[in-house]
Amino acid sequence: MRTWISLLCCAWLVGCAQAPLVTRGEHLLRDELFNPPAQAIQADEVFAISDEMRAYVRNEIIGHSRGKSRQQALADALYQRGGLRLEYDASATRNAAEAFHARSGNCLSLVIMTAAFARELGLRVEYQSALNEEAWSRSAGLYLRSGHVNLTLGRRIIDAGPGDSRSVTIDFLASEDVRRLRTRIVDERTVLAMYMNNRAAEALVAQRLDDAYAWAREAVVQGPAFLSAFNTLGVIYLRHGNLAPAEQVFRHVLEREPANTRAMYNLAQVLVMLGRDREAAEWQHKLAQIEPNPPFHFFNLGIAAMARNDFRAARDLFAREVDRADYYHEFHFWLAQASFGLGDFEQARKHLALAMDSSTTRRDHDLYAAKLAWMKSHGYQ
């Protein structure tokens, strides 16, 4: 069973629609269907600064500013060699203190950590969400749309000197990617909702449905205009077997975003499970008109071709996915496998290397590195 959810997890871009009508979503919550989460969810912990972080601000940022503006001193600590030495890691969404302790996180985790530092420094913070592109991944039968956020640091209100007159944008994409971003400003409650939604998605992938519901619930409460949280809530109901609440949530999303293809797909799936095939077919037809080749369409056809040992067809299908989404490591990995099956070892090595370079977790990076080493050790030059 495939279901589609959205999250702010990887350092890629999020597709956004026109701002929806904002209405509260508490009427869609069904607390009685779930057990309490394993750990209480505290929104005020997300941006909380630890004693270790506070000492870092005092000793490493302020202590080494040497006449720089505070926003530039923070930027230098994030980017320059000898600073925090952060590592991008999409395996989990962390709060500010967790990201600092691990010195790693996805783009949302690192933005939250930076915002916590900025608060301690007394700086103004403005959050931006990127527009008009989207990136996809999959895990545990879920198709995940990843998004991207960054933030801009402004001067302190009490500062009037020219050294603090400029704002500084902090982004964990490569500089050439940052230049082409189109963004919209989002408030901190929406960023909180993004964080909660990520945690809900991660719990859902791990099949911890009670935890997933608790995180999604908090995302809906924090950001009623952030419709991705409602879609995640609907998927949780669907996976929990609560079809009527799931239908209600997906229709809520479609009332506010009539062209939301993820909600359409999920609603059609619920209607099929409810035995309302005619209604489901209507939504499937509408979805096909909007998106005839959805994400992973050619990939799934390629997997079927691999099962038939039709490596040529598989190679061509995986190549089509790479052409439209070359950021995703798994597309390169499977293209490498199809090329290997055809005896094209040069292309197999090339796409294994690209899979390794585009991987977003240490585990995947090490897996692809090991496969490259195996090819070399067995003489597939």
Residue frames relative to the residue before (quaternion, step in Angstrom):
aa qw qx qy qz dx dy dz
M 1.0000 0.0000 0.0000 0.0000 0.00 0.00 0.00
R 0.1897 -0.7827 0.5845 0.0991 3.57 -0.73 1.07
T 0.0322 0.7602 -0.6489 0.0011 3.55 -1.08 0.73
W 0.3269 -0.7645 0.5393 0.1337 3.51 -1.18 0.68
I 0.0513 0.7818 -0.6199 0.0436 3.54 -0.89 0.96
S 0.3186 -0.7341 0.5700 0.1862 3.55 -1.29 0.34
L 0.0568 0.7928 -0.6048 0.0506 3.52 -1.09 0.71
L 0.3774 -0.6640 0.5875 0.2673 3.53 -1.33 0.31
C 0.2079 0.8339 -0.4722 0.1961 3.51 0.19 1.28
C 0.8028 0.2644 -0.1288 0.5186 3.56 0.71 -1.02
A 0.5519 -0.6052 0.4522 0.3531 3.54 -1.22 0.32
W 0.4601 0.6247 -0.4934 0.3932 3.54 0.57 1.20
L 0.6346 -0.5927 0.3701 0.3301 3.54 -1.27 0.06
V 0.3206 -0.7491 0.5546 0.1685 3.57 -1.14 0.71
G 0.3609 -0.7131 0.5569 0.2262 3.56 -1.00 0.82
C 0.0694 -0.8190 0.5694 -0.0102 3.58 -0.68 1.08
A 0.2956 -0.7412 0.5748 0.1813 3.54 -1.09 0.71
Q 0.7230 -0.3771 0.3142 0.4861 3.55 -1.29 -0.10
A 0.6158 -0.5804 0.3771 0.3765 3.58 -1.02 0.80
P 0.3586 -0.7658 0.4926 0.2057 3.60 -0.68 1.05
L 0.6099 -0.4956 0.4606 0.4126 3.50 -1.35 0.21
V 0.3139 -0.7711 0.5271 0.1705 3.57 -0.77 1.03
T 0.1495 0.7477 -0.6376 0.1096 3.55 -0.74 1.07
R 0.5544 -0.6003 0.4527 0.3568 3.54 -1.13 0.59
G 0.2865 -0.7989 0.5109 0.1369 3.57 -1.06 0.67
E 0.3351 0.7860 -0.4786 0.2023 3.57 1.24 0.20
H 0.6065 0.5732 -0.3664 0.4115 3.60 1.08 -0.56
L 0.6544 0.5107 -0.3103 0.4633 3.60 1.25 -0.30
L 0.5558 0.6218 -0.3844 0.3959 3.58 1.27 -0.11
R 0.1072 -0.7933 0.5989 0.0202 3.56 -1.04 0.85
D 0.1118 -0.8486 0.5156 0.0405 3.57 0.50 1.23
E 0.6375 0.5737 -0.3335 0.3914 3.56 1.04 -0.75
L 0.6313 0.5625 -0.3311 0.4189 3.61 1.21 -0.35
F 0.7645 0.3540 -0.1563 0.5156 3.59 1.22 -0.41
N 0.4665 -0.6295 0.5441 0.3000 3.51 -1.30 0.46
P 0.6295 -0.5177 0.3921 0.4265 3.61 -1.19 0.33
P 0.5527 -0.6152 0.4348 0.3564 3.60 -1.09 0.58
A 0.6544 -0.5265 0.3742 0.3930 3.55 -1.27 0.38
Q 0.7893 0.1102 -0.0434 0.6025 3.56 1.16 -0.64
A 0.5147 -0.6494 0.4613 0.3172 3.58 -0.93 0.88
I 0.3317 -0.7411 0.5554 0.1799 3.56 -1.04 0.83
Q 0.0464 -0.7993 0.5984 -0.0296 3.55 -0.70 1.14
A 0.3607 -0.7627 0.4942 0.2098 3.58 -0.39 1.20
D 0.6627 0.5302 -0.3230 0.4189 3.59 1.02 -0.72
E 0.5807 0.5810 -0.3810 0.4244 3.61 1.25 -0.11
V 0.5325 0.6746 -0.4052 0.3118 3.58 1.16 -0.51
F 0.7927 0.2621 -0.1249 0.5360 3.59 0.85 -0.99
A 0.3965 0.7446 -0.4703 0.2592 3.61 1.24 0.04
I 0.3034 -0.7545 0.5584 0.1640 3.56 -0.96 0.90
S 0.3679 -0.7378 0.5274 0.2053 3.56 -0.91 0.93
D 0.6653 -0.4783 0.3816 0.4278 3.55 -1.31 0.23
E 0.6286 0.5400 -0.3284 0.4532 3.58 1.04 -0.78
M 0.6525 0.4962 -0.3071 0.4834 3.59 1.01 -0.80
R 0.6435 0.5284 -0.3246 0.4487 3.57 0.96 -0.86
A 0.6447 0.5033 -0.3167 0.4803 3.58 1.03 -0.76
Y 0.6289 0.5314 -0.3358 0.4576 3.59 1.03 -0.74
V 0.6216 0.5269 -0.3374 0.4714 3.58 0.99 -0.78
R 0.7023 0.4841 -0.2773 0.4422 3.56 0.80 -1.00
N 0.7904 0.3734 -0.1766 0.4523 3.57 0.77 -1.05
E 0.7978 0.3386 -0.1564 0.4736 3.58 0.94 -0.89
I 0.7225 0.3953 -0.2583 0.5049 3.61 1.06 -0.57
I 0.7331 0.3656 -0.2283 0.5262 3.58 0.63 -1.09
G 0.6787 0.5338 -0.2972 0.4075 3.58 0.90 -0.93
H 0.7732 0.2937 -0.1662 0.5370 3.60 1.17 -0.50
S 0.3364 0.7752 -0.4847 0.2257 3.60 1.15 0.41
R 0.0993 -0.8560 0.5035 0.0621 3.61 1.14 -0.62
G 0.7859 -0.3566 0.1660 0.4771 3.53 0.74 1.08
K 0.5028 0.6386 -0.4386 0.3835 3.62 1.22 -0.01
S 0.5613 -0.5295 0.4857 0.4107 3.52 -1.29 0.21
R 0.6093 -0.5744 0.3924 0.3805 3.57 -1.15 0.53
Q 0.6436 0.5146 -0.3445 0.4498 3.58 0.99 -0.71
Q 0.6579 0.4879 -0.3188 0.4770 3.60 1.02 -0.68
A 0.6175 0.5389 -0.3444 0.4579 3.58 1.05 -0.71
L 0.6459 0.4944 -0.3206 0.4853 3.60 1.01 -0.77
A 0.6398 0.5234 -0.3301 0.4557 3.60 0.92 -0.85
D 0.6509 0.5154 -0.3174 0.4582 3.59 0.95 -0.83
A 0.6379 0.5251 -0.3297 0.4568 3.59 1.00 -0.77
L 0.6751 0.4957 -0.2867 0.4651 3.59 1.10 -0.71
Y 0.8037 0.3611 -0.1421 0.4512 3.55 0.89 -0.97
Q 0.7259 0.4954 -0.2723 0.3917 3.57 0.86 -0.90
R 0.5983 -0.5554 0.4451 0.3681 3.53 -1.22 0.62
G 0.7526 0.3320 -0.2668 0.5022 3.56 -0.89 0.91
G 0.5821 0.5700 -0.3766 0.4409 3.58 1.31 -0.07
L 0.8439 -0.1523 0.1208 0.5001 3.55 -0.93 -0.91
R 0.2113 -0.8093 0.5193 0.1750 3.60 1.20 -0.53
L 0.1052 0.8395 -0.5204 0.1157 3.54 0.79 1.08
E 0.1933 -0.7551 0.6166 0.1107 3.53 -1.21 0.64
Y 0.4038 -0.6987 0.5336 0.2530 3.56 -0.93 0.92
D 0.0961 0.7824 -0.6040 0.1170 3.57 -0.88 1.00
A 0.1932 -0.8240 0.5275 0.0738 3.56 -0.47 1.23
S 0.4256 0.7478 -0.4441 0.2498 3.59 1.23 0.05
A 0.8084 0.0020 0.0257 0.5881 3.60 1.11 -0.57
T 0.3895 -0.6839 0.5644 0.2490 3.54 -1.24 0.57
R 0.1268 -0.8179 0.5608 0.0208 3.56 -0.70 1.12
N 0.4617 -0.6276 0.5298 0.3351 3.55 -1.20 0.45
A 0.7641 -0.3988 0.2323 0.4507 3.58 -1.27 0.13
A 0.7057 0.4685 -0.2754 0.4545 3.58 0.77 -1.02
E 0.6477 0.5190 -0.3203 0.4566 3.59 1.01 -0.78
A 0.6535 0.5097 -0.3172 0.4610 3.58 0.96 -0.86
F 0.6520 0.5048 -0.3207 0.4660 3.59 0.98 -0.82
H 0.6628 0.5137 -0.3133 0.4457 3.58 0.87 -0.89
A 0.7220 0.4214 -0.2367 0.4951 3.59 0.99 -0.89
R 0.2606 -0.7714 0.5166 0.2650 3.58 1.25 -0.51
S 0.7044 0.3687 -0.2640 0.5460 3.57 1.08 0.70
G 0.2199 0.7615 -0.5943 0.1363 3.54 -1.31 0.35
N 0.5526 -0.5478 0.4739 0.4123 3.55 -1.29 0.01
C 0.7452 -0.4178 0.2413 0.4604 3.58 -1.24 0.13
L 0.6539 0.5127 -0.3271 0.4500 3.61 0.95 -0.79
S 0.6370 0.5266 -0.3288 0.4569 3.60 0.96 -0.82
L 0.6954 0.4739 -0.2778 0.4634 3.57 0.90 -0.94
V 0.6053 0.5289 -0.3513 0.4801 3.60 1.11 -0.59
I 0.6545 0.5061 -0.3116 0.4675 3.60 0.92 -0.87
M 0.6419 0.5121 -0.3213 0.4717 3.58 0.96 -0.83
T 0.6577 0.5068 -0.3104 0.4629 3.59 0.93 -0.89
A 0.6456 0.5198 -0.3193 0.4594 3.58 0.98 -0.82
A 0.6288 0.5250 -0.3375 0.4637 3.59 1.04 -0.72
F 0.6298 0.5083 -0.3255 0.4888 3.59 1.02 -0.76
A 0.6537 0.5246 -0.3169 0.4438 3.58 0.92 -0.92
R 0.6147 0.5411 -0.3422 0.4606 3.58 1.01 -0.76
E 0.6698 0.5052 -0.2976 0.4557 3.55 0.90 -0.97
L 0.6925 0.4553 -0.2581 0.4965 3.57 1.14 -0.67
G 0.4868 -0.6911 0.4125 0.3395 3.58 1.29 -0.09
L 0.4466 0.7150 -0.4368 0.3139 3.58 1.22 0.36
R 0.4882 -0.6123 0.5289 0.3271 3.52 -1.25 0.46
V 0.1387 -0.7918 0.5928 0.0491 3.57 -1.08 0.78
E 0.0262 -0.7649 0.6436 0.0065 3.55 -1.05 0.86
Y 0.2473 -0.7852 0.5564 0.1128 3.57 -0.81 1.06
Q 0.1017 -0.7797 0.6150 0.0590 3.55 -1.15 0.74
S 0.1932 -0.7397 0.6329 0.1224 3.53 -1.17 0.74
A 0.4372 -0.7193 0.4793 0.2486 3.58 -0.85 0.99
L 0.3311 -0.7726 0.5267 0.1267 3.55 -1.15 0.77
N 0.8940 0.2885 -0.1161 0.3226 3.43 -1.57 0.21
E 0.7196 0.2627 -0.2729 0.5820 3.59 1.15 0.35
E 0.1000 -0.7945 0.5955 0.0634 3.55 -1.21 0.44
A 0.1896 -0.7609 0.6115 0.1053 3.53 -1.21 0.57
W 0.2075 -0.8118 0.5424 0.0618 3.52 -1.02 0.88
S 0.0091 0.7468 -0.6645 -0.0254 3.52 -1.30 0.51
R 0.2471 -0.7610 0.5760 0.1673 3.56 -1.26 0.05
S 0.1099 0.7718 -0.6211 0.0812 3.52 -1.20 0.61
A 0.8644 0.0086 -0.0285 0.5020 3.56 -0.99 0.93
G 0.7196 -0.4550 0.2502 0.4610 3.58 0.95 0.87
L 0.6071 0.5166 -0.3552 0.4883 3.56 1.30 0.20
Y 0.2358 -0.7304 0.6229 0.1513 3.54 -1.09 0.78
L 0.1597 -0.8364 0.5242 0.0060 3.53 -0.54 1.27
R 0.2079 -0.7549 0.6103 0.1202 3.55 -0.86 0.99
S 0.1958 -0.8115 0.5455 0.0751 3.54 -0.59 1.16
G 0.1844 -0.7956 0.5713 0.0821 3.53 -1.14 0.66
H 0.3325 -0.7403 0.5547 0.1836 3.52 -1.30 0.05
V 0.0237 -0.7733 0.6336 0.0043 3.54 -1.07 0.83
N 0.0343 -0.7582 0.6474 0.0702 3.54 -1.28 0.42
L 0.2603 -0.7655 0.5606 0.1791 3.59 -1.23 -0.12
T 0.2809 -0.7339 0.5979 0.1582 3.52 -1.30 0.55
L 0.2604 -0.7602 0.5827 0.1216 3.53 -0.94 1.00
G 0.1389 -0.7784 0.6094 0.0587 3.55 -0.87 1.04
R 0.6485 -0.5356 0.3635 0.4004 3.55 -1.25 0.28
R 0.6006 -0.5403 0.4470 0.3841 3.51 -1.33 0.29
I 0.5929 -0.5871 0.4182 0.3591 3.56 -1.10 0.66
I 0.7043 0.4799 -0.2776 0.4434 3.59 0.97 -0.81
D 0.6227 0.5448 -0.3513 0.4382 3.61 1.23 -0.25
A 0.0854 -0.8117 0.5772 0.0264 3.54 -0.94 0.88
G 0.5078 0.6799 -0.4098 0.3346 3.56 1.27 -0.14
P 0.6216 -0.5745 0.3819 0.3710 3.60 -1.15 0.52
G 0.5888 0.5981 -0.3731 0.3955 3.58 1.13 -0.50
D 0.7321 0.3821 -0.2272 0.5162 3.59 1.20 -0.40
S 0.4282 0.7472 -0.4352 0.2624 3.59 1.22 0.22
R 0.7100 0.4561 -0.2690 0.4642 3.61 1.08 -0.55
S 0.3762 -0.6711 0.5815 0.2644 3.51 -1.23 0.56
V 0.2196 -0.7558 0.6055 0.1182 3.55 -1.26 0.52
T 0.2416 -0.7703 0.5746 0.1346 3.58 -0.75 1.05
I 0.1893 -0.7706 0.6038 0.0766 3.56 -0.88 1.04
D 0.1306 0.7829 -0.5925 0.1381 3.55 -0.66 1.12
F 0.2997 -0.7836 0.5237 0.1479 3.55 -0.95 0.87
L 0.4407 0.6062 -0.4943 0.4404 3.53 1.23 0.66
A 0.6111 -0.4958 0.4431 0.4294 3.55 -1.31 0.18
S 0.6345 -0.5924 0.3407 0.3610 3.57 -1.03 0.80
E 0.6464 0.5210 -0.3384 0.4430 3.61 1.01 -0.72
D 0.6419 0.5052 -0.3246 0.4768 3.60 1.14 -0.59
V 0.6172 0.5595 -0.3439 0.4334 3.58 1.07 -0.75
R 0.6462 0.5591 -0.3263 0.4042 3.58 0.95 -0.86
R 0.7359 0.4136 -0.2485 0.4751 3.58 1.04 -0.63
L 0.4566 0.6996 -0.4485 0.3177 3.60 1.22 0.03
R 0.1355 -0.7046 0.6857 0.1227 3.50 -1.25 0.66
T 0.0691 -0.8411 0.5356 -0.0307 3.54 -0.70 1.08
R 0.1787 -0.7233 0.6439 0.1741 3.50 -1.39 0.17
I 0.5128 -0.6470 0.4740 0.3063 3.55 -1.12 0.69
V 0.0548 -0.7682 0.6371 0.0305 3.57 -1.05 0.83
D 0.4547 -0.6931 0.4831 0.2819 3.56 -1.10 0.61
E 0.6941 -0.5099 0.3135 0.4000 3.55 -1.27 0.30
R 0.5943 0.5535 -0.3781 0.4444 3.60 1.08 -0.52
T 0.6322 0.5079 -0.3344 0.4802 3.59 1.08 -0.66
V 0.6206 0.5211 -0.3412 0.4764 3.59 1.02 -0.73
L 0.6217 0.5219 -0.3340 0.4790 3.59 1.02 -0.74
A 0.6519 0.5070 -0.3145 0.4681 3.58 0.95 -0.85
M 0.6154 0.5379 -0.3403 0.4649 3.59 1.05 -0.74
Y 0.6494 0.5160 -0.3102 0.4645 3.56 0.95 -0.91
M 0.6746 0.4893 -0.2953 0.4672 3.59 0.84 -0.96
N 0.6450 0.5242 -0.3195 0.4551 3.57 1.01 -0.81
N 0.6209 0.5331 -0.3366 0.4658 3.58 1.02 -0.77
R 0.6761 0.4891 -0.3006 0.4619 3.54 0.87 -0.97
A 0.6118 0.5381 -0.3451 0.4659 3.59 1.07 -0.69
A 0.6646 0.5040 -0.3079 0.4576 3.58 0.91 -0.90
E 0.6597 0.5087 -0.3106 0.4578 3.57 0.95 -0.83
A 0.6480 0.4929 -0.3159 0.4873 3.59 1.03 -0.73
L 0.6266 0.5394 -0.3277 0.4572 3.56 1.07 -0.74
V 0.6315 0.5217 -0.3252 0.4726 3.59 0.96 -0.84
A 0.7066 0.4401 -0.2434 0.4979 3.58 1.06 -0.81
Q 0.4357 -0.7304 0.4223 0.3136 3.59 1.36 0.08
R 0.4338 0.6323 -0.5031 0.3985 3.57 1.05 0.76
L 0.1270 -0.8722 0.4679 0.0640 3.53 0.43 1.26
D 0.6152 0.5318 -0.3649 0.4535 3.61 1.02 -0.61
D 0.6559 0.4860 -0.3060 0.4899 3.58 0.97 -0.82
A 0.6388 0.5388 -0.3298 0.4392 3.56 0.94 -0.89
Y 0.6538 0.5072 -0.3191 0.4619 3.58 0.93 -0.86
A 0.6557 0.5225 -0.3240 0.4383 3.59 0.88 -0.89
W 0.6658 0.4822 -0.3056 0.4804 3.60 0.96 -0.81
A 0.6661 0.4928 -0.3111 0.4655 3.60 0.91 -0.88
R 0.5984 0.5626 -0.3519 0.4489 3.57 1.05 -0.74
E 0.6890 0.4704 -0.2836 0.4728 3.56 0.88 -0.96
A 0.6069 0.5497 -0.3530 0.4527 3.60 1.09 -0.65
V 0.6517 0.5069 -0.3070 0.4734 3.59 0.98 -0.85
V 0.6626 0.5010 -0.3046 0.4660 3.59 0.95 -0.85
Q 0.6987 0.4790 -0.2763 0.4539 3.58 0.90 -0.92
G 0.8365 0.0935 -0.0013 0.5399 3.59 0.92 -0.89
P 0.1136 -0.8449 0.5191 0.0612 3.61 0.32 1.18
A 0.6543 0.4868 -0.3243 0.4794 3.61 1.22 -0.28
F 0.5935 0.5641 -0.3627 0.4449 3.60 1.26 -0.22
L 0.2114 -0.8562 0.4594 0.1055 3.55 0.17 1.33
S 0.5163 0.6294 -0.4286 0.3920 3.59 1.16 -0.34
A 0.6204 0.5471 -0.3448 0.4436 3.58 1.07 -0.69
F 0.6463 0.5045 -0.3236 0.4723 3.59 1.02 -0.72
N 0.6330 0.5213 -0.3406 0.4599 3.57 0.98 -0.76
T 0.6337 0.5139 -0.3244 0.4786 3.58 1.02 -0.79
L 0.6262 0.5336 -0.3322 0.4613 3.59 0.97 -0.84
G 0.6611 0.5106 -0.3080 0.4555 3.57 0.94 -0.86
V 0.6413 0.5101 -0.3242 0.4726 3.59 1.01 -0.79
I 0.6193 0.5333 -0.3458 0.4610 3.60 1.02 -0.72
Y 0.6380 0.5024 -0.3281 0.4826 3.60 0.93 -0.84
L 0.6469 0.5289 -0.3207 0.4460 3.58 0.92 -0.91
R 0.6984 0.4606 -0.2750 0.4738 3.59 0.85 -0.96
H 0.6700 0.4871 -0.2870 0.4811 3.59 1.19 -0.53
G 0.5291 -0.6579 0.3886 0.3691 3.58 1.28 -0.11
N 0.5287 0.6121 -0.4128 0.4188 3.60 1.25 0.33
L 0.1130 -0.8738 0.4701 0.0526 3.55 0.43 1.28
A 0.6474 0.5259 -0.3385 0.4355 3.61 0.93 -0.77
P 0.6674 0.4616 -0.3182 0.4901 3.65 0.86 -0.79
A 0.6152 0.5426 -0.3540 0.4492 3.60 1.03 -0.70
E 0.6455 0.5139 -0.3211 0.4649 3.59 0.91 -0.88
Q 0.6476 0.5324 -0.3191 0.4420 3.57 0.91 -0.90
V 0.6768 0.4924 -0.2987 0.4585 3.58 0.92 -0.89
F 0.6739 0.4851 -0.3173 0.4581 3.62 0.84 -0.86
R 0.6364 0.4986 -0.3396 0.4807 3.60 1.04 -0.66
H 0.5826 0.5641 -0.3654 0.4570 3.60 1.10 -0.62
V 0.6594 0.4969 -0.3077 0.4729 3.59 0.93 -0.87
L 0.7075 0.4759 -0.2739 0.4448 3.58 0.85 -0.97
E 0.5676 0.5670 -0.3878 0.4538 3.59 1.15 -0.42
R 0.7456 0.3926 -0.2028 0.4989 3.57 1.07 -0.75
E 0.7644 0.1121 -0.0858 0.6291 3.58 1.20 -0.51
P 0.2007 -0.8445 0.4814 0.1217 3.62 0.22 1.22
A 0.7252 0.4005 -0.2485 0.5020 3.63 1.15 -0.43
N 0.3575 0.7354 -0.5020 0.2817 3.61 1.17 0.42
T 0.2760 -0.8211 0.4788 0.1428 3.57 -0.10 1.32
R 0.6100 0.5516 -0.3713 0.4310 3.60 1.07 -0.59
A 0.6661 0.4849 -0.3008 0.4803 3.57 0.96 -0.87
M 0.6072 0.5537 -0.3517 0.4484 3.60 1.06 -0.71
Y 0.6687 0.4999 -0.3023 0.4600 3.55 0.83 -1.00
N 0.6926 0.4840 -0.2851 0.4525 3.57 0.84 -0.98
L 0.6364 0.5196 -0.3297 0.4651 3.58 1.01 -0.79
A 0.6392 0.5215 -0.3323 0.4572 3.59 0.92 -0.86
Q 0.6426 0.5233 -0.3234 0.4567 3.59 1.00 -0.80
V 0.6404 0.5133 -0.3232 0.4712 3.59 0.98 -0.82
L 0.6635 0.5163 -0.3108 0.4434 3.60 0.90 -0.91
V 0.6120 0.5275 -0.3475 0.4759 3.60 1.05 -0.71
M 0.6812 0.4912 -0.2900 0.4589 3.59 0.89 -0.92
L 0.6706 0.4683 -0.2881 0.4980 3.57 1.21 -0.53
G 0.5192 -0.6639 0.3969 0.3635 3.59 1.29 -0.01
R 0.5386 0.6042 -0.4100 0.4205 3.60 1.21 0.31
D 0.0632 -0.8762 0.4777 0.0094 3.51 0.70 1.23
R 0.6318 0.5393 -0.3543 0.4295 3.60 0.97 -0.71
E 0.6553 0.4900 -0.3115 0.4831 3.59 0.93 -0.83
A 0.6361 0.5334 -0.3276 0.4511 3.57 0.98 -0.86
A 0.6539 0.5226 -0.3145 0.4477 3.58 0.96 -0.89
E 0.6196 0.5446 -0.3463 0.4467 3.59 1.04 -0.70
W 0.6758 0.4702 -0.2891 0.4884 3.57 0.95 -0.85
Q 0.6370 0.5250 -0.3317 0.4567 3.60 1.01 -0.76
H 0.6357 0.5175 -0.3250 0.4717 3.57 1.04 -0.76
K 0.6543 0.5029 -0.3098 0.4723 3.58 0.92 -0.86
L 0.6466 0.5219 -0.3126 0.4602 3.55 0.99 -0.85
A 0.6576 0.5168 -0.3129 0.4501 3.59 0.94 -0.85
Q 0.6303 0.5268 -0.3352 0.4613 3.59 1.10 -0.62
I 0.6918 0.4623 -0.2728 0.4829 3.57 1.01 -0.81
E 0.8171 0.0698 0.0439 0.5706 3.57 0.90 -1.00
P 0.1203 -0.8448 0.5173 0.0657 3.60 0.26 1.21
N 0.7765 0.1852 -0.1101 0.5922 3.60 1.12 -0.63
P 0.1376 -0.8385 0.5222 0.0720 3.61 0.23 1.24
P 0.7012 -0.4251 0.3351 0.4640 3.58 -1.24 0.15
F 0.8256 0.2021 -0.2026 0.4863 3.55 -1.09 0.91
H 0.3669 0.7431 -0.4926 0.2656 3.62 1.23 0.14
F 0.7307 0.4024 -0.2379 0.4976 3.59 0.73 -1.04
F 0.5864 0.5739 -0.3662 0.4389 3.57 1.11 -0.62
N 0.6870 0.4776 -0.2973 0.4599 3.59 0.81 -0.93
L 0.6208 0.5116 -0.3366 0.4894 3.59 1.09 -0.65
G 0.6379 0.5327 -0.3181 0.4562 3.55 1.06 -0.75
I 0.6243 0.5260 -0.3328 0.4720 3.58 1.02 -0.78
A 0.6432 0.5097 -0.3226 0.4717 3.59 0.98 -0.79
A 0.6451 0.5110 -0.3210 0.4687 3.59 1.02 -0.77
M 0.6198 0.5334 -0.3404 0.4641 3.60 1.04 -0.73
A 0.6370 0.5344 -0.3258 0.4499 3.59 1.01 -0.78
R 0.6850 0.4417 -0.2693 0.5131 3.59 1.22 -0.54
N 0.4107 -0.7066 0.4535 0.3555 3.58 1.36 -0.12
D 0.4129 0.6636 -0.4966 0.3775 3.56 1.13 0.69
F 0.1158 -0.8622 0.4909 0.0477 3.54 0.45 1.26
R 0.6163 0.5563 -0.3550 0.4298 3.59 1.06 -0.67
A 0.6710 0.4722 -0.2961 0.4889 3.59 0.90 -0.92
A 0.6381 0.5304 -0.3273 0.4521 3.57 0.98 -0.85
R 0.6388 0.5296 -0.3326 0.4482 3.59 0.92 -0.90
D 0.6846 0.4898 -0.2965 0.4511 3.58 0.84 -0.93
L 0.6659 0.4982 -0.3057 0.4635 3.58 1.00 -0.78
F 0.6536 0.4890 -0.3183 0.4821 3.60 0.94 -0.81
A 0.6187 0.5461 -0.3440 0.4479 3.59 1.05 -0.73
R 0.6228 0.5313 -0.3455 0.4586 3.61 1.05 -0.66
E 0.6465 0.4904 -0.3273 0.4842 3.59 1.02 -0.70
V 0.6330 0.5193 -0.3373 0.4646 3.59 0.97 -0.78
D 0.6321 0.5549 -0.3384 0.4220 3.59 0.98 -0.82
R 0.7747 0.3341 -0.1936 0.5007 3.58 0.98 -0.72
A 0.7897 0.1308 -0.0819 0.5938 3.61 1.24 -0.20
D 0.0381 0.8542 -0.5174 0.0362 3.58 0.55 1.14
Y 0.5259 0.6429 -0.4062 0.3809 3.60 1.30 -0.02
Y 0.6836 0.5358 -0.2913 0.4010 3.60 1.12 -0.58
H 0.4606 -0.7461 0.4192 0.2355 3.53 -0.52 1.26
E 0.6568 0.5431 -0.3341 0.4026 3.60 0.93 -0.81
F 0.5936 0.5525 -0.3702 0.4531 3.60 1.10 -0.58
H 0.6648 0.4885 -0.3005 0.4787 3.58 0.94 -0.86
F 0.6311 0.5488 -0.3360 0.4331 3.58 0.99 -0.82
W 0.7130 0.4387 -0.2662 0.4778 3.58 0.84 -0.94
L 0.5921 0.5320 -0.3691 0.4798 3.59 1.11 -0.52
A 0.6160 0.5320 -0.3363 0.4737 3.59 1.09 -0.71
Q 0.6655 0.5058 -0.3113 0.4521 3.59 0.92 -0.87
A 0.6525 0.4992 -0.3191 0.4725 3.58 0.97 -0.82
S 0.6406 0.5172 -0.3220 0.4675 3.58 1.00 -0.80
F 0.6250 0.5284 -0.3316 0.4692 3.58 1.01 -0.79
G 0.6535 0.5238 -0.3128 0.4480 3.58 0.96 -0.84
L 0.6840 0.4530 -0.2684 0.5049 3.57 1.21 -0.56
G 0.5260 -0.6465 0.4086 0.3721 3.58 1.26 -0.07
D 0.5128 0.6178 -0.4301 0.4129 3.59 1.26 0.26
F 0.1046 -0.8607 0.4966 0.0405 3.55 0.38 1.27
E 0.5794 0.5789 -0.3816 0.4285 3.59 1.12 -0.53
Q 0.6897 0.4511 -0.2772 0.4940 3.58 0.91 -0.91
A 0.5995 0.5524 -0.3624 0.4517 3.59 1.08 -0.64
R 0.6692 0.4793 -0.3030 0.4802 3.60 0.92 -0.88
K 0.6308 0.5532 -0.3344 0.4292 3.57 0.96 -0.88
H 0.7535 0.3991 -0.2331 0.4675 3.59 0.74 -1.01
L 0.5632 0.5430 -0.4014 0.4763 3.61 1.16 -0.31
A 0.6455 0.5087 -0.3136 0.4756 3.58 1.02 -0.81
L 0.6551 0.4930 -0.3126 0.4796 3.59 1.01 -0.78
A 0.6080 0.5339 -0.3506 0.4716 3.60 1.07 -0.68
M 0.6550 0.5031 -0.3123 0.4695 3.57 0.95 -0.86
D 0.6886 0.4943 -0.2886 0.4452 3.59 0.88 -0.93
S 0.7442 0.3967 -0.2220 0.4894 3.61 1.05 -0.71
S 0.4315 0.6948 -0.4746 0.3253 3.61 1.23 0.04
T 0.3031 -0.7854 0.5240 0.1293 3.55 -1.10 0.72
T 0.7180 0.3091 -0.2538 0.5696 3.58 1.25 0.19
R 0.6070 -0.5619 0.4205 0.3727 3.56 -1.20 0.54
R 0.6161 0.5640 -0.3483 0.4253 3.59 1.01 -0.78
D 0.6921 0.4582 -0.2887 0.4772 3.61 0.82 -0.94
H 0.6144 0.5528 -0.3462 0.4438 3.57 0.99 -0.82
D 0.6978 0.4703 -0.2767 0.4640 3.58 0.84 -0.96
L 0.6085 0.5549 -0.3511 0.4455 3.60 1.07 -0.69
Y 0.7020 0.4502 -0.2740 0.4791 3.59 0.83 -0.96
A 0.6083 0.5425 -0.3532 0.4593 3.59 1.04 -0.68
A 0.6507 0.5152 -0.3132 0.4617 3.59 0.98 -0.82
K 0.6578 0.5016 -0.3151 0.4652 3.60 0.98 -0.78
L 0.6207 0.5196 -0.3377 0.4804 3.58 1.07 -0.70
A 0.6521 0.5079 -0.3148 0.4666 3.57 0.95 -0.84
W 0.6237 0.5383 -0.3338 0.4581 3.60 1.03 -0.74
M 0.6438 0.5136 -0.3274 0.4632 3.59 0.93 -0.88
K 0.6676 0.5008 -0.3072 0.4574 3.58 0.91 -0.89
S 0.6889 0.4961 -0.2901 0.4417 3.59 0.89 -0.92
H 0.7168 0.4114 -0.2433 0.5077 3.59 1.19 -0.51
G 0.5984 -0.6471 0.3315 0.3366 3.55 1.23 0.42
Y 0.4498 0.6657 -0.4816 0.3501 3.61 1.15 0.44
Q 0.0573 0.8446 -0.5227 0.1009 3.53 0.45 1.29
